[in-house]
Amino acid sequence: MFLHRYQIAITSMTRTKIQTYYLNDITRTFLTVAFSLGCLLTGFLTNSACAERPNVIVIMSDDQGGGDYGFVGNDVIRTPELDAMHQRSGYLNRFYVSPVCAPTRASLMTGRYNYRTRCIDTFVGRAMMDTEEVTMAEFLRDAGYHTGIYGKWHMGDNYPLRAMDQGFQDSLIHRGGGIGQPSDPLGAEGKYTDPTLIKNGDEVPMQGYCTDIYFDAAIEFITKNAKDGNNFFTYIATNAPHGPFHDVPSELYDEYSKVDFTPILVNKMNPQRLKAESDKLARIAAMITNIDENVGRLFSKLDDLGVRKNTIVVYLNDNGPNSQRFVGNMRGMKTHVDDGGIRSPLLFHWPAKVPARKTSDALCAHIDLLPTILDACDVKVPAGHKLDGRSFLPLLTGSDADWPTRQIVLQTHRGNVPQQYHHFAIHEHPWKLVHPTGFGNESFEGVPKLQLYNLNKDPRQQNDVAKKHPEVFQRLKTGYETWFQDVSSTRPNNYAPPRIVIGTKHELRSVLTRQDWRHIQGKPWAGNSNGFWLLEAPQTATYELEVAFSSDHPAGRATITAGPLTKQLDIAASELRGHTTDIKLPAGKLKLAVDVVFNGKTQGPHQVILTRK
């Protein structure tokens, strides 16, 4: 009873963080001590749920695709460690994710559809999650777990949106949606090898290949906590095999450069295109096998520490593959709402509770992982906290084989406000109702032309049976419409983007990038594009504002607009850094724009750095 009241209380505290912007270190220390005290008072530390709670490791690759594993029939890309993990694990073979990165991450971290979280796209300020959302890390941290993230967060690069503000006590991540994007630290752009990463908020040059660095840091975190007797939650989210593909593990690339990839190609190609595509696939395969080797290293360390048996290790990918390649008996790739773009294997390794090769074909999705982990860790969700997912643990432990018929909806596209029927799929096994209007589009015109498929009979979605099954068509269409209205009404002004909070002690230096600006001109990341940032300042304060560029440029002039203030700054020719001025910003919500004129044409900067003085 004490523990149940405690868990409700601390999670309620987490829900108020948007008002206070953070749980301070003293509060967090108190909560951890309180949890341990509760265990002692109830005699749990030695023979109870506290002592026997599992550790948790979630590994999610980026753009790997559901067909890039030996255990699903891919004979070209080597994944021996994951194949071995599959033999030892529970396995969900009908598991769905979103068609692109950030929406999957928001759903996975919260147990809620991403349209509830304000995280609706992958860039230009729409891959930022509302800070009122309670993450898996926050639930577990508040229950006494030590929490760490290594790799890709992709739901906000500034306070209070960072992983370290959302429950992760240790973080080593890259900014934005991947290395090689405009959010890279200045002077370290595009470096998969020897990258500059963000360690607990600070830019830190690292040595080694990025995936190896993430696993090294995760293993160090796991080792320390295992030796100290702490439960841990470790989230390893690689940016591999996401592009760009210029920098991959060299020995593996040399090996794959000699491989024939035609068995996993979907389309026939002329010799010149085949050569280029084979080189790209060699780089992708090298990145995937490198991840696989690191998974093997991780399991070896769990054995060395003696914690493998009671450590949950989950493996999945975040969306379909980043090229047209093998996805089993499905069709589609990343960004598609066809099954090849939204299916992932889900490996659930927990020797203490889940039998090896325990397999379920029940309809599950990313929204189910959080409630499943909380279920396994005996962490209660407070009354009134709405989750869209449900625990699939009974499917793998065998304690309860019942699984109700349910509907799962995946919808993601570009833009600010989702349009009903645009680029969505609703599943009610074996049925799938889909309207694949394209992720790259903000909207579609005309009457929606919905397609219905029976996936048991037609997994490649070749035969639209909408006319043959009008009652199924209408039931799923109504289910989708009800879902869309529900998620769109989660809060007032539901799709407004979150704001970056500047000038707090948690982030005195705010690096503002094109990842999180609100785009208004040109292609979002093109050199001549422009945008602005939505900010909030708790107090009036003076800042040093630096304007930075990524390429050579002529002399020009920048006009800085921040709320009611306007200031101009001369830009010296060819200088990428060092264009600074002091500016006094008022308290409250404001829009910051920096319009730079070169040779009579206006564009935005590459980055703006605000440092409170």
Secondary structure as GFF3:
##gff-version 3
##sequence-region A 1 613
A	DSSP	alpha_helix	2	15	.	.	.	ID=ss1
A	DSSP	alpha_helix	17	20	.	.	.	ID=ss2
A	DSSP	alpha_helix	25	41	.	.	.	ID=ss3
A	DSSP	alpha_helix	44	47	.	.	.	ID=ss4
A	DSSP	alpha_helix	49	52	.	.	.	ID=ss5
A	DSSP	beta_strand	55	61	.	.	.	ID=ss6
A	DSSP	three_ten_helix	70	72	.	.	.	ID=ss7
A	DSSP	alpha_helix	80	88	.	.	.	ID=ss8
A	DSSP	beta_strand	90	96	.	.	.	ID=ss9
A	DSSP	alpha_helix	101	110	.	.	.	ID=ss10
A	DSSP	three_ten_helix	114	116	.	.	.	ID=ss11
A	DSSP	alpha_helix	136	142	.	.	.	ID=ss12
A	DSSP	beta_strand	146	152	.	.	.	ID=ss13
A	DSSP	three_ten_helix	163	165	.	.	.	ID=ss14
A	DSSP	beta_strand	170	174	.	.	.	ID=ss15
A	DSSP	beta_strand	196	199	.	.	.	ID=ss16
A	DSSP	beta_strand	202	205	.	.	.	ID=ss17
A	DSSP	alpha_helix	210	228	.	.	.	ID=ss18
A	DSSP	beta_strand	232	237	.	.	.	ID=ss19
A	DSSP	alpha_helix	250	256	.	.	.	ID=ss20
A	DSSP	three_ten_helix	262	264	.	.	.	ID=ss21
A	DSSP	alpha_helix	271	305	.	.	.	ID=ss22
A	DSSP	beta_strand	311	317	.	.	.	ID=ss23
A	DSSP	alpha_helix	339	342	.	.	.	ID=ss24
A	DSSP	beta_strand	343	349	.	.	.	ID=ss25
A	DSSP	beta_strand	359	360	.	.	.	ID=ss26
A	DSSP	beta_strand	364	365	.	.	.	ID=ss27
A	DSSP	three_ten_helix	366	368	.	.	.	ID=ss28
A	DSSP	alpha_helix	369	376	.	.	.	ID=ss29
A	DSSP	alpha_helix	393	397	.	.	.	ID=ss30
A	DSSP	beta_strand	408	411	.	.	.	ID=ss31
A	DSSP	beta_strand	424	428	.	.	.	ID=ss32
A	DSSP	beta_strand	431	435	.	.	.	ID=ss33
A	DSSP	beta_strand	451	454	.	.	.	ID=ss34
A	DSSP	alpha_helix	470	488	.	.	.	ID=ss35
A	DSSP	beta_strand	500	501	.	.	.	ID=ss36
A	DSSP	beta_strand	509	513	.	.	.	ID=ss37
A	DSSP	beta_strand	518	521	.	.	.	ID=ss38
A	DSSP	beta_strand	530	537	.	.	.	ID=ss39
A	DSSP	beta_strand	541	548	.	.	.	ID=ss40
A	DSSP	beta_strand	556	562	.	.	.	ID=ss41
A	DSSP	beta_strand	565	571	.	.	.	ID=ss42
A	DSSP	beta_strand	579	585	.	.	.	ID=ss43
A	DSSP	beta_strand	588	598	.	.	.	ID=ss44
A	DSSP	beta_strand	601	603	.	.	.	ID=ss45
A	DSSP	beta_strand	607	612	.	.	.	ID=ss46
###
